[in-house]
Amino acid sequence: LLIGLGSFLKLGVPGQAAVLLLGGVLIGAGTRMSGGCTSGHAITGISSLQWPSLAATMVFFAVAMGLSFLLNFWRA
Amino acid sequence: MRVHWPTVFFGALFGFIISRAGATSFQAINDMFLLRDLHLYGVIGGAIAVAMPGLWWMKRQKRAGRIKRPLKFASRRFTPGTLPGAALFGLGWAVTGTCPGPAIVQVGEGHLIALFTVAGIFLGNWLYGRIHARAFSWIPDICG
């Protein structure tokens, strides 16, 4: 059952579920607002040379890496 | 309802590959963001390297499978939501360790807790639609 940040933070099952639900809301809203996700923007978008997709990919990678490093730093 | 078998086949193949590539593991995604394990960059890069000539060829052929008319690829537009939306997506991606595709694959792998991620994605999408209709006047880009 090692999925989601909740398992990393050693939250119980209800805590993990809440983290996943909240993260899912961010994914759903962000994808709709931006017009694509990893497959839509990063894979399909970049392969068909759509520049907005390249920009969106750079932004979501940068934000995800930033948050991961921040949480990792805070956890350590 | 008619079942379109190529869609079922390629959908299953996509799920299988995502699972085998390790893209459904929070650990692997987290290690990718922390630059500890770079293999998922290879997976994404590999997908782009295969898709790029494939899409180019499909455009040149002006047909794909049974569709015999010229294929129209929607051009992506920059909207006021392209980058803020990508930022929201990035936060959710780092927190859950999945994006919409792998979330469903996780359920298929038997991690029933991923149903919360899937439910969140549907909820967030619906919520954004409601908020957008009230708050913004620009037209969002197609999602695909």
Backbone of each chain as ProteinMPNN parsed JSONL, in Angstrom:
{"seq_chain_A": "LLIGLGSFLKLGVPGQAAVLLLGGVLIGAGTRMSGGCTSGHAITGISSLQWPSLAATMVFFAVAMGLSFLLNFWRA", "coords_chain_A": {"N_chain_A": [[0.82, -1.219, 0.0], [2.032, 1.186, -0.599], [1.451, 4.023, -1.576], [1.255, 7.422, -2.449], [1.776, 10.432, -0.571], [0.963, 10.241, 2.016], [1.569, 7.675, 2.998], [4.245, 7.887, 3.162], [4.573, 9.771, 5.115], [3.832, 8.327, 7.198], [1.14, 8.225, 7.909], [-2.058, 7.042, 9.02], [-4.449, 4.79, 7.443], [-6.904, 6.347, 6.956], [-5.803, 8.944, 6.904], [-4.004, 8.76, 4.758], [-5.837, 8.322, 2.703], [-7.207, 10.754, 2.726], [-5.17, 12.531, 1.977], [-4.679, 11.593, -0.598], [-7.163, 12.086, -1.809], [-7.338, 14.873, -1.669], [-5.028, 15.607, -3.12], [-5.814, 14.513, -5.522], [-7.944, 16.192, -6.21], [-6.508, 18.549, -6.747], [-5.066, 17.666, -8.975], [-7.153, 17.104, -10.79], [-8.456, 19.622, -11.073], [-6.299, 21.226, -11.918], [-5.524, 19.959, -14.318], [-7.774, 20.356, -15.906], [-7.859, 23.143, -15.987], [-5.463, 23.768, -17.188], [-5.517, 22.351, -19.509], [-4.458, 19.821, -20.013], [-2.455, 16.912, -19.062], [0.194, 14.845, -17.842], [0.226, 12.946, -19.954], [-1.244, 14.302, -21.915], [-0.073, 16.915, -22.23], [2.806, 16.602, -21.781], [3.629, 14.184, -23.156], [1.99, 13.764, -25.619], [1.655, 16.456, -26.384], [4.288, 17.649, -26.51], [5.432, 15.918, -28.37], [4.045, 16.584, -30.657], [4.973, 19.043, -31.136], [3.823, 21.287, -29.733], [3.948, 24.358, -28.442], [2.726, 25.62, -26.126], [2.285, 23.334, -24.606], [4.861, 22.454, -24.014], [5.722, 24.502, -22.358], [3.861, 24.235, -20.261], [4.569, 21.695, -19.352], [7.153, 22.172, -18.403], [6.521, 23.85, -16.29], [4.862, 22.178, -14.616], [6.644, 20.142, -13.932], [8.651, 21.618, -12.633], [7.263, 22.705, -10.421], [6.389, 20.366, -9.104], [8.846, 19.178, -8.501], [9.946, 21.14, -6.874], [8.134, 21.141, -4.679], [8.496, 18.505, -3.791], [11.209, 18.479, -3.032], [11.098, 20.352, -1.0], [9.345, 19.119, 0.876], [10.844, 16.882, 1.423], [13.064, 17.958, 2.604], [11.906, 19.053, 4.855], [11.008, 16.806, 6.126], [13.315, 15.487, 6.796]], "CA_chain_A": [[0.0, 0.0, 0.0], [2.892, 2.357, -0.538], [1.205, 5.05, -2.574], [0.883, 8.718, -1.903], [2.621, 11.037, 0.436], [0.474, 9.828, 3.331], [2.29, 6.492, 3.451], [5.578, 8.383, 3.434], [4.528, 10.505, 6.381], [3.367, 7.343, 8.167], [-0.228, 8.474, 8.336], [-2.887, 5.846, 8.938], [-5.197, 4.671, 6.186], [-7.772, 7.499, 6.689], [-4.953, 10.081, 6.558], [-3.528, 8.541, 3.389], [-6.968, 8.511, 1.792], [-7.497, 12.189, 2.662], [-4.102, 13.143, 1.185], [-4.896, 11.213, -1.996], [-8.361, 12.778, -2.303], [-6.973, 16.28, -1.831], [-4.108, 15.67, -4.256], [-6.613, 14.226, -6.722], [-8.686, 17.42, -6.547], [-5.531, 19.444, -7.385], [-4.769, 17.124, -10.31], [-8.341, 17.267, -11.648], [-8.666, 21.039, -11.359], [-5.159, 21.718, -12.685], [-5.564, 19.407, -15.669], [-8.856, 21.028, -16.637], [-7.508, 24.548, -16.172], [-4.306, 23.883, -18.059], [-5.823, 21.7, -20.78], [-3.681, 18.605, -20.254], [-1.673, 16.392, -17.943], [1.451, 14.261, -18.306], [0.093, 12.345, -21.285], [-1.743, 15.288, -22.876], [0.896, 17.976, -22.477], [4.208, 16.192, -21.885], [3.912, 13.203, -24.206], [1.379, 14.102, -26.912], [1.88, 17.859, -26.727], [5.663, 17.905, -26.943], [5.744, 15.184, -29.61], [3.517, 17.247, -31.85], [5.578, 20.38, -31.143], [2.909, 22.337, -29.286], [4.751, 25.113, -27.481], [2.085, 25.761, -24.812], [2.463, 22.084, -23.862], [6.235, 22.419, -23.494], [5.763, 25.435, -21.23], [3.101, 23.643, -19.154], [5.368, 20.58, -18.835], [8.252, 22.711, -17.596], [5.944, 24.364, -15.044], [4.452, 21.158, -13.644], [7.828, 19.457, -13.401], [9.338, 22.504, -11.69], [6.469, 22.804, -9.191], [6.4, 19.067, -8.421], [10.183, 18.98, -7.94], [10.081, 22.095, -5.775], [7.382, 20.657, -3.518], [9.109, 17.27, -3.303], [12.443, 18.823, -2.308], [10.689, 21.056, 0.221], [8.813, 18.134, 1.82], [11.94, 15.997, 1.779], [13.896, 18.75, 3.511], [11.137, 19.214, 6.086], [10.884, 15.476, 6.726], [14.626, 15.029, 7.266]], "C_chain_A": [[0.844, 1.255, 0.0], [2.583, 3.323, -1.669], [0.823, 6.328, -1.865], [1.785, 9.147, -0.78], [2.247, 10.576, 1.836], [1.247, 8.644, 3.882], [3.71, 6.867, 3.849], [5.642, 9.04, 4.801], [4.024, 9.618, 7.505], [2.018, 7.716, 8.778], [-0.98, 7.155, 8.259], [-3.662, 5.835, 7.636], [-6.14, 5.865, 5.955], [-6.975, 8.736, 6.283], [-4.443, 9.969, 5.128], [-4.624, 8.812, 2.383], [-7.272, 9.996, 1.632], [-6.459, 12.906, 1.807], [-4.316, 12.844, -0.302], [-6.085, 11.958, -2.593], [-8.038, 14.24, -2.595], [-6.035, 16.471, -3.029], [-4.844, 15.442, -5.561], [-7.391, 15.449, -7.166], [-7.755, 18.403, -7.255], [-5.224, 18.981, -8.811], [-5.937, 17.401, -11.259], [-8.537, 18.715, -12.052], [-7.545, 21.577, -12.248], [-5.184, 21.241, -14.128], [-6.61, 20.129, -16.507], [-8.477, 22.469, -16.952], [-6.418, 24.706, -17.228], [-4.56, 23.264, -19.435], [-4.95, 20.5, -21.05], [-2.907, 18.181, -19.036], [-0.361, 15.835, -18.502], [1.314, 13.687, -19.713], [-0.326, 13.398, -22.306], [-0.711, 16.338, -23.237], [2.292, 17.419, -22.733], [4.423, 15.253, -23.072], [3.322, 13.619, -25.555], [1.711, 15.527, -27.342], [3.271, 18.123, -27.247], [5.953, 17.161, -28.243], [5.12, 15.817, -30.833], [3.892, 18.733, -31.855], [4.587, 21.498, -30.818], [3.622, 23.102, -28.178], [4.046, 25.367, -26.151], [2.269, 24.504, -23.956], [3.853, 21.997, -23.261], [6.342, 23.328, -22.267], [5.045, 24.837, -20.028], [3.897, 22.505, -18.519], [6.496, 21.09, -17.941], [7.712, 23.212, -16.265], [5.561, 23.221, -14.12], [5.615, 20.332, -13.116], [8.522, 20.318, -12.341], [8.593, 22.56, -10.362], [6.534, 21.497, -8.409], [7.763, 18.803, -7.789], [10.384, 19.895, -6.751], [9.391, 21.585, -4.521], [8.03, 19.401, -2.934], [10.38, 17.551, -2.506], [12.128, 19.478, -0.98], [10.224, 20.061, 1.275], [9.912, 17.209, 2.322], [12.849, 16.663, 2.825], [13.241, 18.84, 4.881], [11.047, 17.902, 6.861], [12.198, 15.041, 7.396], [15.036, 15.705, 8.577]], "O_chain_A": [[0.43, 2.282, 0.537], [3.358, 3.437, -2.619], [0.16, 6.318, -0.828], [2.457, 8.342, -0.134], [3.091, 10.524, 2.731], [1.551, 8.592, 5.074], [4.304, 6.263, 4.741], [6.614, 8.895, 5.541], [3.811, 10.081, 8.626], [1.783, 7.551, 9.975], [-0.587, 6.254, 7.519], [-3.549, 6.754, 6.824], [-6.18, 6.368, 4.832], [-7.41, 9.496, 5.418], [-4.445, 10.944, 4.378], [-4.397, 9.439, 1.349], [-7.564, 10.452, 0.527], [-6.801, 13.779, 1.009], [-4.158, 13.72, -1.152], [-6.032, 12.409, -3.737], [-8.417, 14.775, -3.637], [-6.223, 17.376, -3.842], [-4.555, 16.079, -6.575], [-7.491, 15.721, -8.363], [-8.146, 19.025, -8.243], [-5.134, 19.792, -9.733], [-5.743, 17.87, -12.381], [-8.758, 19.014, -13.225], [-7.804, 22.297, -13.213], [-4.905, 22.007, -15.051], [-6.369, 20.471, -17.665], [-8.741, 22.961, -18.049], [-6.438, 25.63, -18.041], [-3.895, 23.614, -20.409], [-4.713, 20.173, -22.213], [-2.715, 18.955, -18.098], [0.131, 16.311, -19.526], [2.174, 13.908, -20.565], [0.169, 13.401, -23.434], [-0.494, 16.622, -24.415], [2.902, 17.712, -23.761], [5.3, 15.495, -23.902], [4.058, 13.806, -26.524], [2.01, 15.781, -28.509], [3.438, 18.744, -28.297], [6.633, 17.689, -29.122], [5.608, 15.614, -31.945], [3.23, 19.56, -32.482], [4.514, 22.51, -31.515], [3.872, 22.559, -27.102], [4.709, 25.333, -25.114], [2.393, 24.592, -22.735], [4.019, 21.527, -22.135], [6.968, 22.971, -21.269], [5.544, 24.912, -18.905], [3.907, 22.359, -17.297], [6.767, 20.533, -16.877], [8.35, 23.033, -15.227], [5.896, 23.269, -12.937], [5.579, 19.87, -11.976], [8.927, 19.82, -11.291], [9.207, 22.474, -9.299], [6.713, 21.51, -7.191], [7.845, 18.272, -6.682], [10.93, 19.479, -5.729], [9.971, 21.591, -3.436], [8.102, 19.252, -1.715], [10.612, 16.955, -1.454], [12.779, 19.217, 0.031], [10.644, 20.134, 2.429], [9.92, 16.802, 3.484], [13.323, 16.035, 3.772], [13.896, 18.726, 5.917], [11.015, 17.893, 8.091], [12.201, 14.337, 8.406], [16.114, 15.428, 9.104]]}, "seq_chain_B": "MRVHWPTVFFGALFGFIISRAGATSFQAINDMFLLRDLHLYGVIGGAIAVAMPGLWWMKRQKRAGRIKRPLKFASRRFTPGTLPGAALFGLGWAVTGTCPGPAIVQVGEGHLIALFTVAGIFLGNWLYGRIHARAFSWIPDICG", "coords_chain_B": {"N_chain_B": [[-24.281, -0.737, -27.336], [-21.382, -0.259, -29.234], [-18.352, -1.977, -29.114], [-15.178, -0.665, -29.367], [-12.606, -2.287, -30.371], [-9.749, -1.831, -30.924], [-9.301, 0.383, -29.281], [-9.713, -0.675, -26.729], [-7.661, -2.552, -26.699], [-5.279, -0.962, -27.0], [-5.566, 0.654, -24.791], [-5.346, -1.206, -22.693], [-2.745, -2.051, -23.161], [-1.355, 0.302, -22.682], [-1.865, 0.65, -19.943], [-0.585, -1.654, -18.969], [2.087, -1.188, -19.681], [2.64, 1.186, -18.291], [2.432, 0.227, -15.703], [4.46, -1.748, -15.662], [6.639, -0.112, -16.119], [6.989, 1.088, -13.762], [5.742, 3.396, -13.114], [3.611, 3.666, -11.46], [4.3, 3.707, -8.903], [4.618, 5.404, -5.887], [7.023, 5.855, -4.635], [8.847, 5.645, -6.78], [8.071, 7.831, -8.378], [8.462, 9.934, -6.608], [11.222, 9.675, -6.231], [11.983, 10.349, -8.763], [11.352, 13.075, -8.88], [13.062, 13.971, -6.899], [15.424, 13.573, -8.06], [16.768, 11.196, -7.627], [16.419, 8.821, -8.844], [16.539, 8.246, -12.128], [15.107, 6.868, -14.001], [12.441, 7.13, -14.815], [12.397, 9.499, -16.234], [13.573, 8.647, -18.511], [11.556, 6.937, -19.392], [9.466, 8.745, -19.984], [10.785, 10.379, -21.836], [11.368, 8.433, -23.735], [8.783, 7.77, -24.564], [8.059, 10.151, -25.794], [9.967, 10.2, -27.817], [9.133, 8.058, -29.367], [6.522, 8.771, -30.006], [6.775, 11.139, -31.418], [7.866, 10.797, -34.181], [5.807, 9.068, -34.927], [3.369, 10.517, -34.726], [3.955, 12.499, -36.548], [4.116, 11.023, -38.89], [1.506, 10.033, -39.032], [0.142, 12.39, -39.484], [1.131, 13.041, -41.985], [0.25, 10.89, -43.522], [-2.395, 11.387, -43.607], [-4.424, 9.872, -42.633], [-5.619, 7.502, -40.231], [-5.674, 4.331, -39.064], [-8.934, 3.26, -39.383], [-9.91, 5.682, -40.027], [-10.299, 7.686, -42.692], [-10.208, 10.224, -43.585], [-8.444, 13.398, -43.805], [-6.433, 13.853, -40.948], [-7.132, 15.944, -38.242], [-5.196, 17.799, -36.158], [-5.651, 19.298, -33.155], [-4.495, 22.5, -32.464], [-2.549, 23.587, -29.756], [-3.499, 26.153, -27.578], [-2.265, 29.013, -25.901], [-3.674, 29.757, -22.86], [-5.049, 31.88, -20.262], [-5.035, 30.046, -18.256], [-3.181, 28.049, -18.721], [-0.527, 27.948, -17.563], [-0.929, 28.482, -14.682], [-2.698, 26.345, -14.167], [-1.074, 24.176, -14.778], [0.697, 24.429, -12.688], [-0.944, 23.873, -10.443], [-1.54, 21.229, -11.08], [1.019, 20.153, -10.873], [1.474, 20.314, -8.098], [-0.466, 18.496, -7.12], [0.473, 16.212, -8.357], [2.948, 15.775, -7.157], [2.137, 15.306, -4.548], [0.367, 13.07, -4.601], [1.772, 11.319, -6.161], [0.936, 10.356, -8.542], [-0.472, 10.674, -11.856], [-3.412, 11.329, -13.867], [-3.596, 8.949, -15.571], [-1.876, 6.763, -14.455], [-3.167, 6.667, -11.923], [-5.553, 5.316, -12.326], [-4.496, 2.937, -13.225], [-3.258, 2.063, -10.907], [-5.482, 1.349, -9.359], [-6.254, -0.823, -10.85], [-4.114, -2.447, -10.296], [-4.759, -3.332, -7.883], [-4.54, -1.689, -5.713], [-6.67, -0.473, -3.814], [-6.976, 1.872, -2.46], [-6.284, 3.87, -4.145], [-8.574, 4.578, -5.356], [-9.5, 6.771, -4.073], [-7.822, 8.762, -5.04], [-8.645, 8.761, -7.719], [-11.345, 9.473, -7.391], [-10.931, 12.019, -6.323], [-9.786, 13.301, -8.531], [-11.915, 13.344, -10.369], [-13.697, 14.884, -8.869], [-12.244, 17.293, -8.543], [-12.035, 18.119, -11.186], [-14.731, 18.542, -11.844], [-15.39, 20.481, -9.938], [-13.644, 22.529, -10.742], [-14.77, 23.173, -13.19], [-17.214, 24.296, -12.372], [-16.296, 26.509, -10.89], [-14.855, 27.865, -12.83], [-16.853, 28.643, -14.668], [-18.159, 30.586, -13.215], [-16.188, 32.416, -12.497], [-14.323, 33.068, -14.532], [-13.832, 34.405, -17.866], [-12.487, 33.55, -20.059], [-11.869, 31.026, -22.596], [-11.258, 27.693, -21.836], [-8.503, 25.572, -22.865], [-8.763, 22.69, -25.003], [-8.765, 19.444, -23.512], [-6.384, 17.151, -23.841]], "CA_chain_B": [[-23.026, 0.0, -27.478], [-20.368, -1.005, -29.973], [-17.034, -1.926, -28.479], [-14.117, -0.392, -30.336], [-11.551, -3.152, -29.824], [-8.404, -1.237, -30.871], [-9.205, 1.256, -28.103], [-9.556, -1.551, -25.562], [-6.329, -3.15, -26.779], [-4.218, 0.004, -26.714], [-5.747, 1.082, -23.406], [-4.781, -2.254, -21.839], [-1.295, -2.02, -23.371], [-0.887, 1.508, -21.991], [-1.884, 0.345, -18.513], [0.44, -2.659, -18.705], [3.414, -0.574, -19.785], [2.786, 2.124, -17.169], [2.656, -0.578, -14.516], [5.78, -2.368, -15.767], [7.674, 0.926, -16.087], [7.138, 1.541, -12.386], [5.184, 4.741, -12.994], [2.492, 3.689, -10.519], [4.839, 3.664, -7.542], [4.886, 6.726, -5.3], [8.463, 5.894, -4.394], [9.553, 5.917, -8.042], [7.755, 9.198, -8.818], [9.148, 10.812, -5.663], [12.649, 9.604, -6.553], [12.19, 11.078, -10.016], [11.36, 14.508, -8.558], [14.227, 14.279, -6.067], [16.577, 13.249, -8.911], [17.503, 10.055, -7.076], [16.259, 7.708, -9.784], [16.177, 8.985, -13.328], [14.604, 5.994, -15.071], [11.145, 7.582, -15.348], [12.663, 10.506, -17.278], [13.803, 7.847, -19.713], [10.26, 6.441, -19.869], [8.749, 9.862, -20.616], [11.564, 10.74, -23.023], [11.173, 7.36, -24.721], [7.431, 7.911, -25.114], [8.082, 11.296, -26.72], [10.782, 9.827, -28.972], [8.342, 7.16, -30.218], [5.311, 9.457, -30.455], [7.053, 12.249, -32.331], [7.787, 10.362, -35.576], [4.507, 8.441, -35.174], [2.365, 11.554, -34.984], [4.352, 13.17, -37.79], [3.763, 10.117, -39.973], [0.045, 10.007, -39.118], [-0.293, 13.642, -40.116], [1.513, 12.967, -43.39], [-0.604, 9.893, -44.155], [-3.746, 11.95, -43.662], [-5.391, 8.885, -42.187], [-5.107, 6.668, -39.146], [-6.576, 3.196, -38.904], [-10.096, 3.284, -40.268], [-10.292, 7.063, -40.348], [-9.645, 7.887, -43.976], [-10.122, 11.643, -43.945], [-7.252, 14.009, -43.203], [-6.533, 14.005, -39.499], [-6.921, 17.313, -37.769], [-4.647, 17.865, -34.814], [-5.958, 20.602, -32.57], [-3.328, 23.233, -31.991], [-2.689, 24.055, -28.387], [-3.475, 27.602, -27.42], [-1.953, 29.5, -24.563], [-4.799, 30.445, -22.228], [-4.603, 32.363, -18.953], [-4.978, 28.934, -17.307], [-2.191, 27.027, -19.081], [0.556, 27.814, -16.587], [-1.43, 28.247, -13.318], [-3.262, 24.992, -14.114], [0.053, 23.254, -14.733], [1.259, 24.522, -11.331], [-1.849, 23.097, -9.581], [-1.322, 19.834, -11.426], [2.316, 19.759, -10.317], [1.302, 20.099, -6.648], [-1.194, 17.235, -6.937], [1.326, 15.145, -8.864], [3.973, 15.514, -6.138], [1.504, 14.824, -3.323], [-0.189, 11.718, -4.767], [2.711, 10.471, -6.892], [0.352, 9.827, -9.78], [-1.272, 11.572, -12.676], [-4.678, 10.629, -14.123], [-3.454, 7.6, -16.119], [-1.413, 5.807, -13.447], [-4.103, 6.53, -10.801], [-6.487, 4.244, -12.694], [-3.707, 1.702, -13.277], [-3.066, 1.63, -9.511], [-6.695, 0.635, -8.961], [-6.17, -2.103, -11.543], [-3.095, -3.272, -9.636], [-5.325, -3.812, -6.633], [-4.411, -0.694, -4.643], [-8.003, 0.135, -3.825], [-6.944, 3.219, -1.877], [-6.146, 4.81, -5.26], [-9.922, 5.036, -5.727], [-9.63, 8.132, -3.521], [-7.18, 9.659, -6.002], [-9.515, 8.852, -8.899], [-12.513, 10.268, -6.992], [-10.464, 13.404, -6.204], [-9.584, 13.853, -9.872], [-13.252, 13.651, -10.903], [-14.245, 15.973, -8.065], [-11.507, 18.51, -8.868], [-12.409, 18.493, -12.536], [-16.097, 19.064, -11.776], [-15.323, 21.725, -9.168], [-13.015, 23.564, -11.549], [-15.764, 23.576, -14.186], [-18.169, 25.185, -11.706], [-15.622, 27.76, -10.536], [-14.502, 28.563, -14.059], [-18.048, 29.245, -15.247], [-18.527, 31.774, -12.447], [-15.127, 33.384, -12.24], [-13.493, 33.466, -15.669], [-14.551, 34.528, -19.135], [-11.717, 32.966, -21.151], [-12.261, 29.657, -22.93], [-10.131, 26.787, -21.557], [-8.043, 24.767, -23.993], [-9.243, 21.322, -24.957], [-7.923, 18.601, -22.682], [-6.107, 15.905, -24.56]], "C_chain_B": [[-22.005, -0.862, -28.228], [-19.024, -0.859, -29.278], [-15.989, -1.691, -29.562], [-12.862, -1.093, -29.839], [-10.135, -2.565, -29.854], [-8.224, -0.34, -29.651], [-8.977, 0.436, -26.844], [-8.133, -2.108, -25.534], [-5.239, -2.155, -26.392], [-4.332, 0.562, -25.303], [-5.115, 0.086, -22.454], [-3.255, -2.244, -21.935], [-0.674, -0.836, -22.617], [-0.804, 1.247, -20.481], [-0.787, -0.624, -18.129], [1.831, -2.023, -18.675], [3.671, 0.39, -18.625], [3.109, 1.373, -15.887], [4.063, -1.168, -14.516], [6.905, -1.342, -15.64], [7.895, 1.449, -14.668], [6.532, 2.91, -12.146], [4.0, 4.805, -12.038], [2.991, 3.701, -9.078], [5.158, 5.066, -7.042], [6.377, 6.923, -5.112], [9.219, 6.293, -5.664], [9.324, 7.346, -8.506], [8.487, 10.205, -7.923], [10.647, 10.839, -5.952], [12.97, 10.324, -7.853], [12.281, 12.571, -9.722], [12.585, 14.898, -7.743], [15.539, 13.962, -6.795], [17.434, 12.119, -8.338], [17.493, 8.887, -8.036], [15.719, 8.322, -11.064], [15.449, 8.122, -14.362], [13.266, 6.449, -15.638], [11.294, 8.728, -16.363], [12.908, 9.796, -18.597], [12.495, 7.336, -20.285], [9.504, 7.546, -20.606], [9.452, 10.276, -21.905], [11.387, 9.711, -24.131], [9.813, 7.467, -25.38], [7.39, 9.049, -26.126], [8.843, 10.92, -27.987], [10.021, 8.89, -29.912], [7.164, 7.918, -30.817], [5.595, 10.52, -31.507], [7.048, 11.803, -33.805], [6.432, 9.74, -35.908], [3.437, 9.458, -35.523], [2.661, 12.281, -36.293], [3.911, 12.322, -38.986], [2.24, 10.082, -40.159], [-0.491, 11.265, -39.779], [-0.022, 13.604, -41.617], [0.608, 12.017, -44.161], [-2.011, 10.414, -44.383], [-4.806, 10.902, -43.358], [-4.765, 8.123, -41.024], [-6.111, 5.565, -38.934], [-7.715, 3.297, -39.902], [-10.531, 4.694, -40.66], [-9.556, 7.456, -41.619], [-9.571, 9.356, -44.38], [-8.864, 12.241, -43.299], [-7.45, 14.211, -41.708], [-6.286, 15.452, -39.122], [-6.369, 17.238, -36.36], [-4.934, 19.252, -34.278], [-4.666, 21.253, -32.124], [-3.582, 23.686, -30.574], [-2.639, 25.563, -28.375], [-2.968, 27.903, -26.022], [-3.22, 30.152, -24.036], [-4.285, 31.001, -20.905], [-4.462, 31.223, -17.948], [-3.86, 27.946, -17.572], [-1.145, 26.841, -17.983], [0.071, 27.676, -15.137], [-2.005, 26.844, -13.158], [-2.16, 23.959, -14.007], [0.669, 23.252, -13.332], [0.394, 23.726, -10.351], [-1.634, 21.612, -9.808], [-0.026, 19.318, -10.799], [2.232, 19.481, -8.822], [0.626, 18.745, -6.4], [-0.343, 16.039, -7.326], [2.364, 14.756, -7.801], [3.355, 14.881, -4.895], [1.019, 13.377, -3.465], [0.813, 10.774, -5.409], [2.082, 9.834, -8.113], [-0.274, 10.948, -10.561], [-2.507, 10.762, -13.102], [-4.541, 9.195, -14.655], [-3.052, 6.577, -15.067], [-2.362, 5.64, -12.256], [-5.073, 5.377, -11.089], [-5.76, 2.906, -12.733], [-3.459, 1.157, -11.875], [-4.282, 0.868, -9.013], [-6.669, -0.762, -9.575], [-5.15, -3.033, -10.914], [-3.586, -3.806, -8.292], [-5.143, -2.866, -5.464], [-5.717, 0.079, -4.573], [-8.015, 1.538, -3.244], [-6.803, 4.275, -2.973], [-7.513, 5.269, -5.775], [-10.162, 6.446, -5.176], [-8.985, 9.14, -4.464], [-8.101, 9.87, -7.194], [-10.737, 9.716, -8.572], [-12.134, 11.743, -6.89], [-10.308, 14.051, -7.563], [-10.936, 14.244, -10.492], [-13.839, 14.868, -10.191], [-13.575, 17.301, -8.433], [-11.883, 19.038, -10.237], [-13.789, 19.157, -12.537], [-16.116, 20.418, -11.064], [-14.731, 22.844, -10.012], [-13.992, 24.087, -12.587], [-16.756, 24.568, -13.589], [-17.531, 26.551, -11.432], [-15.326, 28.577, -11.793], [-15.699, 29.322, -14.635], [-18.439, 30.528, -14.513], [-17.464, 32.85, -12.487], [-14.413, 33.892, -13.484], [-14.307, 33.559, -16.953], [-13.776, 33.932, -20.297], [-12.132, 31.512, -21.37], [-11.082, 28.728, -22.657], [-9.756, 25.994, -22.808], [-8.641, 23.371, -23.862], [-8.269, 20.476, -24.151], [-7.613, 17.336, -23.449], [-4.648, 15.721, -24.817]], "O_chain_B": [[-21.795, -2.03, -27.901], [-18.615, 0.241, -28.905], [-15.924, -2.424, -30.548], [-12.14, -0.566, -28.993], [-9.378, -2.773, -28.906], [-7.148, -0.295, -29.055], [-8.16, 0.795, -25.996], [-7.484, -2.134, -24.488], [-4.38, -2.456, -25.563], [-3.325, 0.904, -24.683], [-4.425, 0.476, -21.511], [-2.558, -2.404, -20.933], [0.385, -0.958, -22.002], [0.189, 1.578, -19.832], [-0.132, -0.458, -17.1], [2.636, -2.281, -17.78], [4.759, 0.415, -18.051], [3.939, 1.806, -15.087], [4.773, -1.105, -13.513], [7.981, -1.647, -15.126], [8.863, 2.162, -14.403], [6.769, 3.525, -11.107], [3.44, 5.879, -11.822], [2.192, 3.706, -8.142], [5.88, 5.82, -7.694], [6.925, 7.991, -5.383], [10.102, 7.151, -5.638], [10.252, 8.007, -8.973], [9.052, 11.189, -8.402], [11.269, 11.901, -5.921], [14.071, 10.842, -8.036], [13.163, 13.259, -10.238], [13.093, 16.012, -7.87], [16.622, 14.07, -6.219], [18.649, 12.081, -8.531], [18.413, 8.07, -8.058], [14.605, 8.845, -11.1], [15.197, 8.579, -15.477], [12.971, 6.193, -16.806], [10.443, 8.912, -17.233], [12.508, 10.271, -19.66], [12.319, 7.296, -21.503], [8.972, 7.332, -21.695], [8.811, 10.495, -22.933], [11.272, 10.057, -25.307], [9.682, 7.283, -26.59], [6.769, 8.931, -27.181], [8.431, 11.268, -29.093], [10.239, 8.922, -31.123], [6.837, 7.739, -31.991], [4.767, 10.776, -32.381], [6.302, 12.368, -34.605], [5.953, 9.863, -37.036], [2.692, 9.288, -36.487], [1.753, 12.633, -37.045], [3.394, 12.848, -39.972], [1.743, 10.1, -41.284], [-1.458, 11.216, -40.538], [-0.832, 14.071, -42.418], [0.239, 12.288, -45.304], [-2.729, 9.927, -45.257], [-5.954, 11.032, -43.781], [-3.546, 8.104, -40.858], [-7.28, 5.832, -38.652], [-7.495, 3.407, -41.108], [-11.402, 4.876, -41.51], [-8.328, 7.549, -41.626], [-8.953, 9.699, -45.387], [-8.296, 11.665, -42.371], [-8.498, 14.678, -41.263], [-5.358, 16.095, -39.613], [-7.004, 16.676, -35.468], [-4.521, 20.256, -34.859], [-3.836, 20.617, -31.474], [-4.684, 24.113, -30.23], [-1.836, 26.178, -29.077], [-3.209, 27.148, -25.081], [-3.786, 31.018, -24.702], [-3.195, 30.632, -20.467], [-3.842, 31.4, -16.9], [-3.601, 27.081, -16.736], [-0.904, 25.723, -17.527], [0.598, 26.835, -14.41], [-1.818, 26.218, -12.115], [-2.271, 22.99, -13.256], [1.109, 22.211, -12.843], [0.922, 22.988, -9.52], [-1.556, 20.831, -8.86], [0.029, 18.208, -10.269], [2.84, 18.531, -8.328], [1.086, 17.952, -5.579], [-0.424, 14.979, -6.705], [2.624, 13.575, -7.573], [3.969, 14.022, -4.261], [1.228, 12.557, -2.572], [0.723, 9.56, -5.228], [2.626, 8.878, -8.666], [-0.571, 12.019, -10.032], [-2.623, 9.598, -12.718], [-5.291, 8.314, -14.235], [-3.793, 5.629, -14.808], [-2.369, 4.579, -11.632], [-5.373, 4.57, -10.21], [-6.306, 1.876, -12.337], [-3.449, -0.057, -11.667], [-4.144, -0.143, -8.324], [-7.01, -1.75, -8.924], [-5.288, -4.255, -10.981], [-2.922, -4.619, -7.649], [-5.538, -3.184, -4.342], [-5.863, 1.14, -5.181], [-8.94, 2.311, -3.493], [-7.156, 5.436, -2.767], [-7.601, 6.232, -6.538], [-10.933, 7.218, -5.745], [-9.512, 10.233, -4.673], [-8.318, 11.0, -7.632], [-11.124, 10.58, -9.359], [-12.896, 12.616, -7.306], [-10.656, 15.219, -7.74], [-11.082, 15.326, -11.062], [-14.403, 15.762, -10.823], [-14.253, 18.313, -8.612], [-12.033, 20.244, -10.433], [-13.984, 20.204, -13.155], [-16.76, 21.366, -11.513], [-15.235, 23.967, -10.009], [-14.048, 25.289, -12.845], [-17.101, 25.565, -14.224], [-18.123, 27.597, -11.697], [-15.513, 29.793, -11.828], [-15.584, 30.48, -15.035], [-18.986, 31.45, -15.118], [-17.772, 34.041, -12.508], [-13.942, 35.029, -13.5], [-15.328, 32.889, -17.111], [-14.311, 33.809, -21.399], [-12.665, 30.855, -20.475], [-9.999, 28.952, -23.197], [-10.585, 25.775, -23.691], [-8.981, 22.924, -22.767], [-7.074, 20.768, -24.115], [-8.509, 16.524, -23.684], [-4.248, 14.721, -25.413]]}, "name": "protein", "num_of_chains": 2, "seq": "LLIGLGSFLKLGVPGQAAVLLLGGVLIGAGTRMSGGCTSGHAITGISSLQWPSLAATMVFFAVAMGLSFLLNFWRAMRVHWPTVFFGALFGFIISRAGATSFQAINDMFLLRDLHLYGVIGGAIAVAMPGLWWMKRQKRAGRIKRPLKFASRRFTPGTLPGAALFGLGWAVTGTCPGPAIVQVGEGHLIALFTVAGIFLGNWLYGRIHARAFSWIPDICG"}
